[in-house]
Amino acid sequence: MTKTLYQNALGCFAFLVVSINSFGQNADSDTSARQTQIDNVVAGYYKNIGEQSRLFNGPEYTFYSKMLKGSAYFTESPEFTNCTVEYDGFVYKNLQVMYDLYKGSVVMQLSSKIASIELISNRVQSFDIFGHHFFRLDAVTQANGPNLITGFYDLMYNGKTQFIIHREKTIQSHASSTLDSYFTDEDRKMYLKMSGGSYKSFSSQRSLLEALKNKKPELKKFIKDNHISFYDEKEQAMVKVIAYYDQINN
């Protein structure tokens, strides 16, 4: 279906350009108007089909059964939202997208809304959704420290020290006969990328301070003086502490 859609659009594009050129040959006095028509056709083609044709090579996305409780998607939202995606080195704006945390895949709705496509993950360099910037990271193996799996990571803070989160969901069975299976709450694996390039994992205020132990006393004082709570806004609290660490760590 995708191939046919692309071929038909390409054929229409060629036909329109030839037609406009033919008309222009019979009315040379209107060269400026003819060029404007051609420019409009070309711009429309690249806007709607040309540049985005490379996006159409992923498989059609199949939505989950309504019998499966909960949500597979980032922020729990089952709705498509406006998103910017970097795919094959090209940046596409204003795409309608969802991020499937169970599959770890970016889902794009066609402009016709008759189908959705699962973008090929290893060709997605990054995407911005709900104010978060996700980027693709190949697996990292360390002799000393955590290993990171291939996938998309949420870039929470990007300074001398990076703070990234790998977010995912799983499906579990329920003991109740009225609810067979459901999506779990979001599992978050948090990492620091240090200035030297190594990664450290953490999950709490305590483990974060241990990862940044060379400035632990200063960070504890900063948390206390600024009344930073790790209960209400845990991720944002971590961002504040890491940013301060970068400020005082020479």
Summary of the structure (lengths in Angstrom):
residues: 250
radius of gyration: 24.4
end to end distance: 57.1
largest distance: 81.8
contacts: 645
relative contact order: 0.09
helix: 38%
strand: 30%
